[in-house]
């Protein structure tokens, strides 16, 4: 009588065989029953291995978001998703735990919204090699070995500092600071910067600040007000006019800052400060 696992199989006496082949068959079946993981059917091969099932619970709370990955890298992440059942989101969400980002030959990543938000929220920002290491190990690899430390603009250690800020329960990067954006920003980019400043703990003024203005709570609680001008030139701007256009923008910002007792900085200062999770030297961005 066969065990339930082999009830669909023929008994050795159902077909003619030599005595030695009968013993071999029975021995093989016995081994299969005792060590089922060593003899896999095609159906079994499509299932997770015992090691993957063991580690599955460790992966269930991971939420990934991909940043500028190539199609090949996306396929690697999809393989990871199928193996371990992690959640992968298309867009940024506060529940994201890891951002997997494309890197160049120098290990630098692009400055996407997902990257910047991960820095501000203290999330892991890793290269795709971490995904490959996890697949190979069947377990969560050490993130620190694969953490991205620089972006393509040369700003370093933002992800690391972002996690430290969160771990040490420090205030958000722009906590207590107020920002007014000059009128030389494209509407969509202005909205993008507004969202980043607010995510970093800053406040955005909708009207020009005035010296001694104490009419709003945001102004009363502000450490410093920044007047932000754009260094993004319009596409139709001729190269010969670039210096003049930039000079005019900076001059208008400086005039307003002088009258309101504020400081002047460019949008590059905002972006670099967020990317590095550290306030950059303002004087380097107001010239």
C-alpha positions as semicolon CSV with decimal commas, in nm:
position;residue;x (nm);y (nm);z (nm)
1;X;0,000;0,000;0,000
2;X;0,138;0,341;-0,098
3;X;0,148;0,653;0,119
4;X;-0,096;0,931;0,024
5;X;0,178;1,123;-0,155
6;X;0,226;0,835;-0,402
7;X;-0,127;0,691;-0,425
8;X;-0,144;0,778;-0,795
9;X;0,172;0,577;-0,867
10;X;0,182;0,215;-0,978
11;X;0,292;-0,054;-0,739
12;X;0,618;-0,222;-0,833
13;X;0,430;-0,550;-0,893
14;X;0,203;-0,388;-1,154
15;X;0,466;-0,413;-1,426
16;X;0,750;-0,656;-1,497
17;X;1,090;-0,556;-1,367
18;X;1,401;-0,731;-1,243
19;X;1,437;-0,765;-0,869
20;X;1,722;-0,515;-0,860
21;X;1,521;-0,252;-1,048
22;X;1,229;-0,306;-0,808
23;X;1,454;-0,236;-0,512
24;X;1,599;0,069;-0,686
25;X;1,252;0,204;-0,755
26;X;1,137;0,149;-0,396
27;X;1,453;0,307;-0,263
28;X;1,408;0,614;-0,481
29;X;1,044;0,649;-0,374
30;X;1,137;0,613;-0,008
31;X;1,399;0,887;-0,042
32;X;1,147;1,106;-0,219
33;X;0,903;1,062;0,068
34;X;1,166;1,121;0,337
35;X;1,334;1,416;0,161
36;X;1,071;1,578;-0,064
37;X;1,273;1,900;-0,103
38;X;1,544;1,707;-0,288
39;X;1,309;1,581;-0,558
40;X;1,109;1,867;-0,711
41;X;0,834;1,843;-0,969
42;X;0,790;2,116;-1,229
43;X;0,505;2,255;-1,022
44;X;0,716;2,258;-0,707
45;X;0,995;2,445;-0,882
46;X;0,765;2,739;-0,940
47;X;0,694;2,773;-0,567
48;X;0,908;2,952;-0,312
49;X;1,187;2,748;-0,158
50;X;1,174;2,668;0,218
51;X;1,434;2,940;0,280
52;X;1,226;3,196;0,092
53;X;0,916;3,101;0,289
54;X;1,113;3,129;0,612
55;X;1,223;3,483;0,522
56;X;0,890;3,583;0,369
57;X;0,761;3,741;0,690
58;X;1,069;3,962;0,710
59;X;0,989;4,108;0,369
60;X;0,616;4,163;0,410
61;X;0,654;4,509;0,568
62;X;0,889;4,638;0,299
63;X;0,748;4,895;0,055
64;X;0,960;4,986;-0,247
65;X;0,958;5,272;-0,492
66;X;1,182;5,278;-0,801
67;X;1,362;5,589;-0,922
68;X;1,467;5,620;-1,288
69;X;1,556;5,250;-1,326
70;X;1,631;5,094;-1,664
71;X;1,397;4,827;-1,802
72;X;1,647;4,556;-1,710
73;X;1,668;4,685;-1,353
74;X;1,289;4,700;-1,332
75;X;1,278;4,333;-1,432
76;X;1,517;4,251;-1,148
77;X;1,292;4,435;-0,902
78;X;0,988;4,253;-1,045
79;X;1,165;3,920;-0,986
80;X;1,225;4,025;-0,626
81;X;0,858;4,115;-0,590
82;X;0,748;3,775;-0,721
83;X;0,986;3,586;-0,494
84;X;0,920;3,765;-0,167
85;X;0,584;3,936;-0,205
86;X;0,701;4,288;-0,122
87;X;0,490;4,591;-0,212
88;X;0,617;4,809;-0,496
89;X;0,457;5,150;-0,552
90;X;0,473;5,351;-0,871
91;X;0,462;5,690;-0,697
92;X;0,607;5,825;-0,375
93;X;0,410;5,751;-0,059
94;X;0,495;5,802;0,310
95;X;0,474;5,425;0,361
96;X;0,776;5,366;0,134
97;X;1,066;5,206;0,321
98;X;1,321;5,176;0,039
99;X;1,383;5,375;-0,279
100;X;1,576;5,177;-0,541
101;X;1,753;5,425;-0,768
102;X;1,950;5,419;-1,090
103;X;2,318;5,508;-1,051
104;X;2,582;5,608;-1,304
105;X;2,938;5,481;-1,336
106;X;3,035;5,693;-1,034
107;X;2,759;5,554;-0,815
108;X;2,564;5,883;-0,831
109;X;2,186;5,898;-0,866
110;X;1,950;6,147;-1,026
111;X;1,774;6,403;-0,811
112;X;1,416;6,282;-0,853
113;X;1,119;6,365;-0,632
114;X;1,134;6,010;-0,492
115;X;1,500;6,054;-0,401
116;X;1,444;6,393;-0,236
117;X;1,141;6,275;-0,039
118;X;1,329;5,966;0,077
119;X;1,608;6,190;0,208
120;X;1,362;6,416;0,390
121;X;1,173;6,122;0,541
122;X;1,482;5,925;0,643
123;X;1,420;5,627;0,413
124;X;1,675;5,394;0,257
125;X;1,804;5,497;-0,088
126;X;1,979;5,198;-0,242
127;X;2,120;5,087;-0,576
128;X;1,981;4,784;-0,757
129;X;2,275;4,569;-0,648
130;X;2,102;4,540;-0,311
131;X;1,805;4,375;-0,481
132;X;2,038;4,127;-0,651
133;X;2,214;4,053;-0,322
134;X;1,880;3,983;-0,152
135;X;1,773;3,747;-0,430
136;X;2,102;3,559;-0,414
137;X;2,092;3,529;-0,035
138;X;1,719;3,466;-0,009
139;X;1,719;3,715;0,275
140;X;1,749;4,087;0,347
141;X;2,104;4,199;0,268
142;X;2,280;4,468;0,470
143;X;2,145;4,797;0,333
144;X;2,442;5,010;0,438
145;X;2,669;4,841;0,185
146;X;2,440;4,950;-0,100
147;X;2,330;5,295;0,020
148;X;2,373;5,571;-0,238
149;X;2,599;5,842;-0,100
150;X;2,607;6,105;-0,378
151;X;2,380;6,255;-0,643
152;X;2,480;6,366;-0,992
153;X;2,523;6,725;-0,870
154;X;2,792;6,619;-0,625
155;X;2,591;6,659;-0,303
156;X;2,691;6,385;-0,062
157;X;2,547;6,179;0,224
158;X;2,188;6,304;0,205
159;X;2,026;5,962;0,264
160;X;2,257;5,887;0,556
161;X;2,199;6,225;0,721
162;X;1,826;6,196;0,663
163;X;1,812;5,869;0,854
164;X;2,026;6,012;1,134
165;X;1,796;6,315;1,162
166;X;1,499;6,081;1,198
167;X;1,679;5,850;1,442
168;X;1,784;6,143;1,662
169;X;1,435;6,295;1,644
170;X;1,570;6,624;1,513
171;X;1,338;6,889;1,368
172;X;1,279;6,884;0,994
173;X;1,537;7,054;0,774
174;X;1,345;7,381;0,716
175;X;1,164;7,385;1,050
176;X;1,099;7,747;1,152
177;X;1,200;7,898;0,816
178;X;0,971;8,094;0,585
179;X;1,006;8,121;0,207
180;X;0,883;8,364;-0,053
181;X;0,932;8,276;-0,419
182;X;0,988;8,551;-0,672
183;X;0,777;8,564;-0,986
184;X;1,038;8,425;-1,224
185;X;0,944;8,058;-1,170
186;X;0,737;7,850;-1,410
187;X;0,406;7,770;-1,231
188;X;0,461;7,392;-1,231
189;X;0,814;7,421;-1,096
190;X;0,702;7,673;-0,834
191;X;0,443;7,424;-0,711
192;X;0,706;7,149;-0,704
193;X;0,936;7,365;-0,488
194;X;0,648;7,465;-0,261
195;X;0,571;7,099;-0,195
196;X;0,935;7,019;-0,118
197;X;0,973;7,314;0,119
198;X;0,658;7,216;0,307
199;X;0,771;6,851;0,323
200;X;1,098;6,978;0,473
201;X;0,908;7,162;0,746
202;X;0,920;7,513;0,597
203;X;0,638;7,761;0,539
204;X;0,559;7,935;0,211
205;X;0,437;8,295;0,196
206;X;0,176;8,376;-0,067
207;X;0,248;8,750;-0,060
208;X;0,560;8,961;-0,035
209;X;0,696;8,994;0,318
210;X;0,716;9,339;0,473
211;X;0,965;9,455;0,737
212;X;0,819;9,417;1,087
213;X;0,521;9,226;0,953
214;X;0,376;9,028;1,247
215;X;0,032;8,966;1,106
216;X;0,070;8,595;1,042
217;X;0,163;8,306;1,269
218;X;0,412;8,181;1,009
219;X;0,602;8,511;1,021
220;X;0,592;8,534;1,402
221;X;0,738;8,185;1,445
222;X;0,996;8,218;1,168
223;X;1,367;8,209;1,243
224;X;1,452;8,352;0,903
225;X;1,265;8,446;0,588
226;X;1,427;8,358;0,256
227;X;1,358;8,534;-0,071
228;X;1,409;8,272;-0,341
229;X;1,486;8,360;-0,702
230;X;1,516;8,121;-0,995
231;X;1,839;8,028;-1,169
232;X;1,643;7,834;-1,432
233;X;1,659;8,041;-1,749
234;X;1,376;8,039;-2,006
235;X;1,440;7,833;-2,318
236;X;1,416;8,137;-2,543
237;X;1,687;8,322;-2,351
238;X;1,990;8,391;-2,569
239;X;2,330;8,294;-2,426
240;X;2,443;8,655;-2,457
241;X;2,157;8,764;-2,229
242;X;2,190;8,499;-1,958
243;X;2,416;8,701;-1,732
244;X;2,194;9,007;-1,759
245;X;1,874;8,813;-1,686
246;X;2,028;8,644;-1,385
247;X;2,162;8,974;-1,254
248;X;1,819;9,136;-1,277
249;X;1,653;8,849;-1,093
250;X;1,907;8,858;-0,815
251;X;1,883;9,237;-0,784
252;X;1,504;9,226;-0,746
253;X;1,533;8,954;-0,482
254;X;1,799;9,149;-0,293
255;X;1,588;9,465;-0,297
256;X;1,290;9,281;-0,150
257;X;1,506;9,103;0,106
258;X;1,660;9,432;0,214
259;X;1,322;9,594;0,270
260;X;1,181;9,292;0,455
261;X;1,483;9,204;0,666
262;X;1,513;8,870;0,487
263;X;1,789;8,668;0,321
264;X;1,839;8,591;-0,047
265;X;1,899;8,247;-0,194
266;X;1,836;8,068;-0,522
267;X;1,632;7,758;-0,588
268;X;1,962;7,569;-0,617
269;X;2,019;7,637;-0,248
270;X;1,686;7,473;-0,165
271;X;1,752;7,171;-0,385
272;X;2,108;7,116;-0,263
273;X;2,008;7,160;0,101
274;X;1,735;6,898;0,066
275;X;1,952;6,657;-0,136
276;X;2,222;6,675;0,132
277;X;1,975;6,698;0,424
278;X;2,188;6,987;0,546
279;X;2,150;7,364;0,514
280;X;2,408;7,478;0,262
281;X;2,604;7,802;0,302
282;X;2,361;8,067;0,178
283;X;2,631;8,306;0,055
284;X;2,734;8,048;-0,205
285;X;2,389;8,069;-0,366
286;X;2,314;8,440;-0,355
287;X;2,583;8,571;-0,590
